[in-house]
């Protein structure tokens, strides 16, 4: 089992969370803490960079569902980028592409936020 880490940075008022490792029932609370911290700081434009995310379970997916309503209620969004085919298949299987914008790379996700600010 691999570790799970989250690196956070800001890019022109967009928060970027870089996920690395295994996101499952044991590590999902780390992601919950990260989302709650962003909401507490009133940061609602969020990109989740999945470049180094090697695995996600249904518990990990549940974290995204738990926070998307609060984010969107505050005129923000969660955009997902840089998914491996393996991780994308899990999101796709559960219908996430209908609920979330999933982009090829972080720049594309960032451009979508920049475009909506105009």
C-alpha positions in Angstrom: 0.0 0.0 0.0 1.3 3.4 -1.0 1.2 6.6 1.1 -1.1 9.4 0.2 0.0 13.0 0.2 -1.6 16.3 -0.9 0.5 19.3 -2.0 -1.4 22.6 -2.0 -0.6 25.8 -3.9 -2.4 28.8 -5.2 -2.4 30.0 -8.8 -4.1 33.4 -9.4 -6.9 32.8 -6.9 -7.4 29.1 -7.9 -6.4 26.5 -5.3 -4.5 23.5 -6.7 -4.4 20.3 -4.8 -1.9 17.7 -6.1 -2.9 14.2 -5.0 -0.3 11.5 -4.8 -0.6 7.8 -4.0 -3.6 5.8 -2.9 -6.9 7.6 -2.0 -9.0 5.1 -0.1 -11.0 4.8 3.1 -7.8 5.1 5.3 -6.5 8.2 3.5 -9.8 9.9 2.5 -9.8 12.0 5.8 -6.7 13.8 4.6 -8.6 15.0 1.5 -11.6 15.9 3.7 -9.3 18.1 5.8 -7.9 19.8 2.8 -11.4 20.6 1.4 -12.6 21.8 4.7 -9.6 24.0 5.1 -10.3 25.6 1.7 -13.9 26.1 2.5 -13.0 27.7 5.9 -10.7 30.1 4.0 -13.5 30.8 1.5 -11.5 29.4 -1.4 -14.0 27.9 -3.8 -12.2 27.6 -7.2 -10.3 24.3 -6.9 -8.3 22.2 -9.3 -7.5 18.6 -8.3 -4.4 17.5 -10.2 -4.4 13.7 -10.3 -1.1 13.3 -12.2 0.4 11.2 -9.3 -2.8 9.6 -8.0 -2.3 5.9 -8.5 -5.6 4.6 -7.0 -9.0 5.9 -5.9 -11.7 3.9 -4.0 -15.4 4.7 -3.6 -14.5 6.3 -0.3 -12.2 8.6 -2.0 -14.9 9.5 -4.6 -17.3 10.1 -1.8 -15.1 13.0 -0.5 -15.7 14.8 -3.8 -19.4 14.3 -3.5 -19.4 15.6 0.1 -17.9 19.0 -0.8 -19.1 19.8 -4.4 -22.5 21.2 -3.2 -20.9 23.7 -0.8 -18.3 24.7 -3.3 -20.9 25.4 -6.1 -23.3 27.1 -3.6 -20.5 29.6 -3.2 -20.1 30.1 -7.0 -17.0 28.0 -7.2 -16.2 24.6 -8.7 -13.9 21.6 -8.5 -12.2 20.7 -11.7 -10.2 17.5 -12.1 -7.1 17.2 -14.3 -4.2 14.9 -15.3 -5.9 11.6 -14.7 -4.3 8.3 -15.7 -6.6 6.1 -17.7 -6.9 3.7 -14.7 -8.1 6.5 -12.4 -10.4 8.0 -15.0 -12.1 4.7 -15.6 -13.2 4.6 -11.9 -14.6 8.2 -12.2 -16.2 7.3 -15.5 -17.8 4.1 -14.2 -19.6 6.1 -11.5 -20.7 8.9 -13.8 -18.4 11.6 -12.5 -17.7 13.1 -16.0 -21.4 14.2 -16.0 -20.9 16.0 -12.6 -17.3 17.4 -12.9 -15.2 18.9 -15.6 -12.3 16.5 -16.2 -9.5 18.1 -18.2 -6.4 16.7 -19.9 -4.1 18.9 -17.9 -4.0 21.5 -15.2 -3.5 24.4 -17.7 -6.8 23.5 -19.4 -8.6 23.4 -16.0 -7.1 26.8 -15.1 -8.2 28.3 -18.4 -11.7 27.2 -17.7 -11.7 29.1 -14.4 -10.1 32.2 -16.1 -12.7 32.0 -18.9 -15.6 32.0 -16.4 -14.3 35.1 -14.6 -14.7 37.2 -17.7 
